């Protein structure tokens, strides 16, 4: 079937404002939106730019807005966004981050927030004498399992109204990454991470809009995890 693809284009070197590029693309119902974007890039307009890597929903590189919703272009099937020949699909860069060119945005502010929550394991205690790893129970491992699924695609953070209004907000993705270590029974830096998240632009900036949870391509219950971090701060207990 043939679809009408509208892509928001912008080249800061020559464009004064964004504009819509419009293309007719032949697709199969089981093609991904990324396949259609490739057709434009490879066969119709080589000046068009996008970011992608693995193309299998793992790297998180190709987060964009498809018909007004944050999605991974490599995971969205044509049959889920168009119903018949001639239907239109709109593709835009994710919001709240500076556009470098077309669908490519500057991810550095996003990763700066990520780094601020200490997204790494901290434990200065002596390693087990037998040389084995630090063990934990299955229950303890399951406590933070959801946060380990995050692929740092920024779909959640750039769908958040609080982030749109103030990009100093650390954002849902960073809070999820902090949650992953705060609730790891082997880690010893929970207090430092909670201190970071207890600032004005930390976890309390969340207004529970649920946009982040709805946008997550990994189906992480982000709003729930943010609530657990808030509870830990409010009670002083990590359960």
Buried (B, 14 or more C-beta within 10 A) or exposed (E): BEBBBBBBBBBEEEEEEBEEBEBEBEBEEEBBBBBBBBBBBEEEBEEBBBBBEEBEBEBBBBBBBBBEBBBBBBBBBBEBBBEEEEEEBBBBBBBBBEBBBBBBBEBEBBBEBBEBBBBEEBEEEEEEEEEEEEEEEEEEBEBBEBBBEBBBBBBBBBBBEBBBEEBEBBBBBBBBBBBBBBBBBBBEBBEBBBEBBBEEBBBBBBEEBEBBBBBBBBEBBBBEBBBBBBEBBEEEEBE
